[in-house]
Amino acid sequence: MKKSGFFIIAFATFLGVFSALQLNRWMHRPSNERPTIEWKSGATVIPTMGSTSLAAPADFREAAKKVTPSVVSVDQYNHVQTWFGDEGQLRETGQGSGVILSKNGIIVTNNHVVETPNDPEHSIVEQVKVRLQDKRSFTAKVIGRDRRADLAVLKIDAEDLVPIEVGDSNKLEIGQWVVAVGNPLGFANTVSVGVVSSLGRTLGLENSVLIDGIQTDAAINPGNSGGALTDVAGQLVGINSAIASGNGGSVGIGFAIPTNTVRRVVDQILKYGYAKYGDLGVEYTTRSVEILLYPEGRERIQQLVGSIPPDHGIVLTGTAPGGAAARAGIQRLDILLEIDGQRIDDTITLNKVLMTKQAGQTVNVTYWSRGSTRNAKVKLDEIRGD
């Protein structure tokens, strides 16, 4: 995680002349050519399934040796205003971690690691540098990022990279040993050990929602963001992303983005340059839930629409013109109640449901409108995760 804020995821070398020709082709490839990823598990993009043995090994040395070469430090740089009011040189403004996914230089990290701190536009940092375990340093290109899932994909041009093996987060069990590797507080290649404390956690973070998060008591601190959470076989099961803390440090409650989410987002970013989601096309505010909790709020809705509203749901402040909800007849001051049978009591639940949907998918929406509860089949539009 960044120091400035916490809260805040193979080509063999050819011999002789053919190798040189391939290197030349790479260095002079068209600028619009999108990079590809070769998962360490082989020619397919399906990651290797990881071990889920619950038995504790005698120690974690083998897992640490296997994982640490695949975990990198990700440092962000921005021009910082000096005491005299002008912009000085590029300075380090935050640190995080990342995980090497392929020999051709694809790295995954958290989006907040490469996002300008305290920037209302959530703009990308001016420069990102990656430092490997062997002390080599490279300027990275940000291929794409997904603010919703808090993931970003980087690319470096480097040789002799060691990609991590990717496991199956769906096979994790509570109580299973896990290993966290990253660069907490600037201490590179730090290894901590714990167990899976809980699964399926949903958290509303500053600019994202953690869906089906992995909770662990392995020590995670600022700078660990974007680093690896692995099983005892050294296979990636999550990207460390957040902690719950009263003092900004580890208190044994850390959270990681599961690899099955990471795989989906990374593959989409590499293919399209961004991650895709289904969009309902509705507008709401932080008060859209609170107003229904109080009699005075429900009375105000009644005055506006002529009927007493329900005591739960999300009051819509509007719908996108021509958007999915508007096409289905949903309008301002209607109240979302359910999507595909999932009761919607807050904005986190709404985001959780929509993050699992794809553009073009049809969902069943139950909503309240001017005194009656209605149902509509809504075909979702596409929205970008960046």
Secondary structure, 3 states (H helix, E strand, C coil): CCCCCCCCCCCCCCCHHHHHHHHHHHHCCCCCCCCCCCCCCCCCCCCCCCCCCCCCCCCCHHHHHHHHHHEEEEEEEEEEECCCCCEEEEEEEEEEEEEECCCCCEEEECHHHHECCCCCCCCECCEEEEECCCCCEEEEEEEEEECCCCEEEEECCCCCCCCCEECCHHHCCCCCEEEEEECHHHCCCEEEEEEEEEEEEEEECCCCEEEEEEEECCCCCCCCCCCEEECCCCEEEEEEEEECCCCCCCCCCEEEEEHHHHHHHHHHHHHHCCCEEEECCEECCCHHHHHHHCHHHHHHHHHHHCCCCCCCCEECCEECCCCHHHHCCCCCCCEEEEECCEECCCHHHHHHHHHCCCCCCEEEEEEEECCEEEEEEEECEEEECC
